[in-house]
Amino acid sequence: MTEVFEQTPGLVRIRITAADMATAQEAAKQISQLWLSSSYRPRRVPGKDGVHVQVDADLRRRPEDGGIAALEDDGGPGVAVV
């Protein structure tokens, strides 16, 4: 998957680090309202502070094209494919 992001203009992988889960989730939600984006799985690294979230986004496409924001609006499971 990394090769796809490195070779395809318009695709980005955004890594978010926040002090708490609510902040990390809000940041991912804000990204999903701008561009078509993937679901995210917050994680903590043992022995390190903060919560980490990775979001994949397609800057060429809007959230209405699908992605996590569209599924959340429809009451879906919050899972998407970029």
C-alpha positions as CSV (number, residue, x, y, z in Angstrom):
1,M,0.0,0.0,0.0
2,T,2.9,2.4,0.7
3,E,4.0,2.1,-2.9
4,V,0.5,3.2,-4.1
5,F,0.8,6.4,-2.0
6,E,4.3,7.1,-3.2
7,Q,3.4,6.6,-6.9
8,T,-0.1,8.2,-7.1
9,P,-0.5,12.0,-7.1
10,G,-3.3,13.1,-4.8
11,L,-3.1,10.2,-2.3
12,V,-1.8,11.1,1.2
13,R,-1.3,9.2,4.5
14,I,-1.7,11.4,7.5
15,R,-0.4,10.4,10.9
16,I,-2.0,12.1,13.9
17,T,-0.6,12.1,17.4
18,A,-2.8,13.5,20.2
19,A,-2.8,13.6,23.9
20,D,-6.2,11.7,24.1
21,M,-8.6,9.6,22.1
22,A,-11.3,12.2,21.7
23,T,-8.8,14.7,20.2
24,A,-7.4,12.1,17.8
25,Q,-10.8,11.0,16.7
26,E,-11.9,14.6,16.1
27,A,-8.9,15.3,14.0
28,A,-9.6,12.3,11.8
29,K,-13.3,13.3,11.6
30,Q,-12.3,16.8,10.4
31,I,-10.0,15.3,7.7
32,S,-12.9,13.1,6.5
33,Q,-15.1,16.1,6.0
34,L,-12.5,17.6,3.6
35,W,-11.5,14.6,1.5
36,L,-12.4,11.0,0.8
37,S,-10.7,9.2,3.6
38,S,-10.3,5.8,5.1
39,S,-11.4,4.6,8.5
40,Y,-8.9,4.8,11.3
41,R,-7.9,2.7,14.2
42,P,-6.5,4.7,17.2
43,R,-3.6,3.0,18.9
44,R,-1.3,3.5,21.8
45,V,2.3,2.6,21.9
46,P,3.3,1.0,25.2
47,G,5.6,3.2,27.2
48,K,4.8,6.3,25.1
49,D,2.3,9.1,25.8
50,G,-0.5,9.9,23.4
51,V,-2.8,8.3,20.9
52,H,-1.8,7.6,17.3
53,V,-4.2,7.5,14.3
54,Q,-3.4,7.0,10.7
55,V,-5.8,8.3,8.0
56,D,-5.4,7.7,4.3
57,A,-7.0,10.4,2.1
58,D,-7.6,11.0,-1.6
59,L,-7.2,14.8,-2.2
60,R,-8.8,14.3,-5.7
61,R,-12.1,13.2,-4.3
62,R,-14.7,14.7,-1.9
63,P,-16.3,12.9,1.1
64,E,-19.5,12.6,-0.9
65,D,-17.8,10.1,-3.2
66,G,-17.8,7.6,-0.3
67,G,-15.3,7.1,2.5
68,I,-15.8,7.3,6.3
69,A,-17.7,10.6,6.3
70,A,-20.4,9.3,3.9
71,L,-20.8,6.1,5.9
72,E,-21.1,8.0,9.2
73,D,-23.7,10.3,7.7
74,D,-25.7,7.2,6.7
75,G,-25.3,5.5,10.0
76,G,-23.0,3.0,8.5
77,P,-20.2,1.1,10.3
78,G,-17.5,3.7,9.8
79,V,-15.4,1.6,7.5
80,A,-14.3,2.6,4.0
81,V,-12.0,1.7,1.2
82,V,-9.9,4.4,-0.4
